[in-house]
């Protein structure tokens, strides 16, 4: 058991006893870390406000057998603009929940933290309706799930009419029985997200194609992690 330092983003907190919390943090070098923040709920806590969900923090922790213990916490980024805007805060909550479900304890995956910080910084800079679906698709691609988008995944036909998560890509009209309908606008947007046009996509306003891609992304992510994303019902853009 020893002291160590890490940087990360607070994903969620759970009350523990009368004054403590268990804090889940996406870190650079240790994947998801679960640690006890003692006395953090007291009004005179040294770092209570620094360990709220969404905070990018620099930490010192003490290793424990089951849970580590936070001994120091300094704020790196607070993402104040996100906290003060309900829509952006709701989007950020969905992104945090996705990372919390995906990232494993002790798993060295710094790319996930980089992607998370990129999404939060985008939201902090201004409204970005497509952050959540873009983040989900890029995170799934990082995990090895990259759907086939160039031709029908079943027969190779170039005409696209639907998307099937079980097949892992798009389908033509002849092969699309029971699959989710996919418009030309939705397909084009999905191709742009996964094809290197992310910066332009994130600057675009909300659209029916964006809603379509968001619904597909949510379903794909929930199937991948085998859990329902509870925060996504707050993002109804229909």
C-alpha positions as CSV (number, residue, x, y, z in Angstrom):
1,X,0.0,0.0,0.0
2,X,1.3,3.4,-1.0
3,X,0.5,7.0,-2.0
4,X,0.2,7.7,-5.7
5,X,-0.9,10.7,-7.8
6,X,-3.4,10.7,-10.7
7,X,-5.4,13.0,-12.9
8,X,-8.9,12.3,-14.0
9,X,-12.5,13.2,-14.3
10,X,-15.1,12.5,-11.6
11,X,-17.8,10.3,-13.1
12,X,-20.1,9.9,-10.1
13,X,-20.3,9.8,-6.3
14,X,-22.2,7.6,-3.8
15,X,-22.9,8.6,-0.2
16,X,-21.1,6.6,2.4
17,X,-22.0,6.9,6.1
18,X,-22.8,10.4,7.4
19,X,-20.1,12.5,5.9
20,X,-18.1,10.4,3.3
21,X,-18.5,9.6,-0.4
22,X,-17.3,6.9,-2.7
23,X,-16.0,8.7,-5.8
24,X,-15.6,7.0,-9.2
25,X,-12.9,8.7,-11.4
26,X,-11.8,8.0,-14.9
27,X,-8.0,8.4,-14.7
28,X,-5.0,8.6,-17.0
29,X,-3.1,5.5,-15.9
30,X,-5.4,3.3,-13.8
31,X,-8.6,3.2,-15.7
32,X,-11.6,3.7,-13.4
33,X,-10.6,4.3,-9.7
34,X,-13.1,4.0,-6.9
35,X,-11.9,5.9,-3.8
36,X,-13.3,7.1,-0.5
37,X,-13.4,10.9,0.1
38,X,-13.6,11.2,3.9
39,X,-15.6,14.1,5.3
40,X,-16.3,15.4,1.9
41,X,-20.0,16.1,2.7
42,X,-19.2,18.3,5.7
43,X,-19.5,22.1,5.2
44,X,-15.9,22.6,6.2
45,X,-14.5,19.9,3.9
46,X,-11.1,20.8,2.4
47,X,-12.0,19.5,-1.1
48,X,-15.8,18.7,-1.1
49,X,-16.7,20.8,-4.1
50,X,-13.7,19.6,-6.1
51,X,-14.9,16.1,-6.1
52,X,-18.3,16.6,-7.8
53,X,-19.1,14.8,-11.0
54,X,-17.7,16.5,-14.1
55,X,-14.6,17.9,-12.3
56,X,-11.2,17.4,-13.9
57,X,-8.9,17.0,-10.9
58,X,-5.4,16.2,-9.8
59,X,-5.4,13.8,-7.0
60,X,-3.2,12.2,-4.4
61,X,-4.6,8.9,-3.2
62,X,-3.7,6.1,-0.7
63,X,-4.0,2.6,-2.0
64,X,-6.4,0.4,-0.1
65,X,-7.4,-3.3,-0.3
66,X,-10.8,-2.6,-1.8
67,X,-11.2,1.1,-2.0
68,X,-8.4,3.8,-2.2
69,X,-8.6,7.0,-0.2
70,X,-8.4,10.5,-1.5
71,X,-5.9,12.5,0.5
72,X,-5.5,15.6,-1.8
73,X,-7.6,17.1,-4.6
74,X,-6.9,20.1,-6.8
75,X,-9.2,21.3,-9.6
76,X,-7.7,21.3,-13.1
77,X,-10.9,22.2,-15.0
78,X,-14.4,22.8,-13.5
79,X,-16.4,23.1,-16.8
80,X,-18.4,25.9,-15.3
81,X,-20.3,26.8,-18.5
82,X,-21.5,23.2,-18.7
83,X,-22.7,23.2,-15.1
84,X,-24.7,26.5,-15.7
85,X,-26.6,25.2,-18.8
86,X,-29.1,22.5,-18.2
87,X,-29.0,21.1,-21.8
88,X,-25.2,20.9,-21.8
89,X,-25.2,19.5,-18.3
90,X,-27.6,16.8,-19.4
91,X,-25.4,15.9,-22.3
92,X,-22.3,15.8,-20.1
93,X,-24.1,13.5,-17.7
94,X,-24.8,11.1,-20.5
95,X,-21.2,11.1,-21.5
96,X,-20.0,10.5,-17.9
97,X,-22.5,7.6,-17.5
98,X,-21.2,6.0,-20.7
99,X,-17.6,6.1,-19.6
100,X,-18.6,4.8,-16.1
101,X,-20.2,1.8,-17.7
102,X,-17.4,1.1,-20.2
103,X,-14.2,1.8,-18.3
104,X,-12.9,-0.9,-16.0
105,X,-11.0,-0.6,-12.8
106,X,-7.3,-1.0,-13.2
107,X,-7.6,-0.9,-17.0
108,X,-4.9,1.4,-18.6
109,X,-6.9,3.2,-21.2
110,X,-5.8,6.9,-21.4
111,X,-7.5,7.3,-24.8
112,X,-10.9,7.1,-23.2
113,X,-10.0,10.0,-20.8
114,X,-8.7,12.0,-23.7
115,X,-11.9,11.5,-25.6
116,X,-14.0,12.4,-22.4
117,X,-12.0,15.6,-21.9
118,X,-12.5,16.5,-25.5
119,X,-16.2,16.1,-25.3
120,X,-16.5,18.1,-22.1
121,X,-14.3,20.9,-23.5
122,X,-16.4,21.1,-26.6
123,X,-19.6,21.5,-24.5
124,X,-17.8,24.0,-22.3
125,X,-17.0,26.1,-25.4
126,X,-20.7,26.3,-26.5
127,X,-23.8,24.3,-27.4
128,X,-23.0,21.2,-29.5
129,X,-26.1,19.1,-30.0
130,X,-24.2,16.2,-31.7
131,X,-21.6,15.7,-28.9
132,X,-23.3,12.7,-27.4
133,X,-24.0,10.6,-30.5
134,X,-20.5,11.4,-31.8
135,X,-18.9,10.5,-28.5
136,X,-20.8,7.2,-28.4
137,X,-19.8,6.2,-31.9
138,X,-16.2,7.2,-31.5
139,X,-16.0,5.4,-28.2
140,X,-17.5,2.2,-29.7
141,X,-15.0,2.5,-32.6
142,X,-12.2,2.8,-30.0
143,X,-13.5,-0.5,-28.4
144,X,-13.4,-2.3,-31.7
145,X,-17.0,-1.9,-32.9
146,X,-16.9,0.0,-36.2
147,X,-20.0,-0.5,-38.3
148,X,-19.8,-1.3,-42.0
149,X,-21.2,1.8,-43.8
150,X,-20.0,1.6,-47.5
151,X,-22.3,-1.1,-48.8
152,X,-24.9,-3.7,-47.6
153,X,-23.2,-5.8,-44.9
154,X,-25.2,-8.8,-46.1
155,X,-25.0,-8.8,-49.9
156,X,-22.7,-5.9,-50.8
157,X,-25.3,-3.9,-52.7
158,X,-24.5,-0.1,-52.8
159,X,-28.1,1.1,-52.1
160,X,-28.6,1.6,-48.4
161,X,-32.0,1.5,-46.6
162,X,-31.5,0.4,-43.0
163,X,-29.1,-0.3,-40.2
164,X,-28.8,-3.5,-38.2
165,X,-26.8,-3.7,-35.0
166,X,-26.7,-7.5,-35.0
167,X,-25.2,-7.5,-38.5
168,X,-23.0,-4.7,-37.6
169,X,-23.7,-2.3,-40.4
170,X,-26.0,-1.0,-43.1
171,X,-28.4,-3.1,-45.2
172,X,-30.0,-2.6,-48.6
173,X,-33.8,-2.7,-49.1
174,X,-33.8,-6.4,-50.0
175,X,-31.9,-7.4,-46.9
176,X,-33.4,-5.0,-44.5
177,X,-36.5,-6.8,-43.2
178,X,-36.8,-6.0,-39.5
179,X,-33.9,-3.6,-39.4
180,X,-34.0,0.0,-38.4
181,X,-34.7,2.4,-41.3
182,X,-31.8,4.7,-42.1
183,X,-32.2,7.9,-44.1
184,X,-29.6,9.2,-46.5
185,X,-29.0,12.1,-44.2
186,X,-28.5,9.8,-41.2
187,X,-26.1,7.6,-43.2
188,X,-24.1,10.6,-44.4
189,X,-23.8,12.0,-40.8
190,X,-22.7,8.7,-39.4
191,X,-20.1,8.4,-42.1
192,X,-18.8,11.8,-41.3
193,X,-18.5,11.1,-37.6
194,X,-16.5,8.0,-38.1
195,X,-14.6,9.2,-41.2
196,X,-12.6,12.2,-39.9
197,X,-15.1,15.1,-40.1
198,X,-15.8,15.3,-36.4
199,X,-14.9,19.0,-35.9
200,X,-17.4,20.1,-38.5
201,X,-20.1,17.8,-37.2
202,X,-19.8,19.1,-33.7
203,X,-20.4,22.7,-34.9
204,X,-23.7,21.8,-36.6
205,X,-27.1,22.5,-35.1
206,X,-29.6,19.9,-34.1
207,X,-31.3,18.0,-37.0
208,X,-33.5,15.0,-37.7
209,X,-30.4,13.2,-39.0
210,X,-28.7,14.0,-35.7
211,X,-31.6,12.6,-33.7
212,X,-31.6,9.4,-35.9
213,X,-27.9,8.9,-35.4
214,X,-28.3,9.5,-31.6
215,X,-30.9,6.8,-31.3
216,X,-28.8,4.3,-33.2
217,X,-25.7,5.3,-31.1
218,X,-27.6,4.8,-27.8
219,X,-28.9,1.4,-28.8
220,X,-25.5,0.3,-30.0
221,X,-23.8,1.4,-26.8
222,X,-26.4,-0.2,-24.5
223,X,-26.0,-3.5,-26.3
224,X,-22.2,-3.2,-26.1
225,X,-22.1,-2.5,-22.3
226,X,-25.3,-4.7,-21.7
227,X,-26.8,-1.9,-19.6
228,X,-29.4,0.8,-20.1
229,X,-28.1,4.4,-20.1
230,X,-30.5,6.0,-17.7
231,X,-29.5,9.6,-18.5
232,X,-30.5,9.2,-22.2
233,X,-34.3,9.6,-21.6
234,X,-33.5,13.2,-20.6
235,X,-32.2,13.9,-24.1
236,X,-35.4,13.4,-26.0
237,X,-35.0,15.6,-29.1
238,X,-38.0,14.2,-31.0
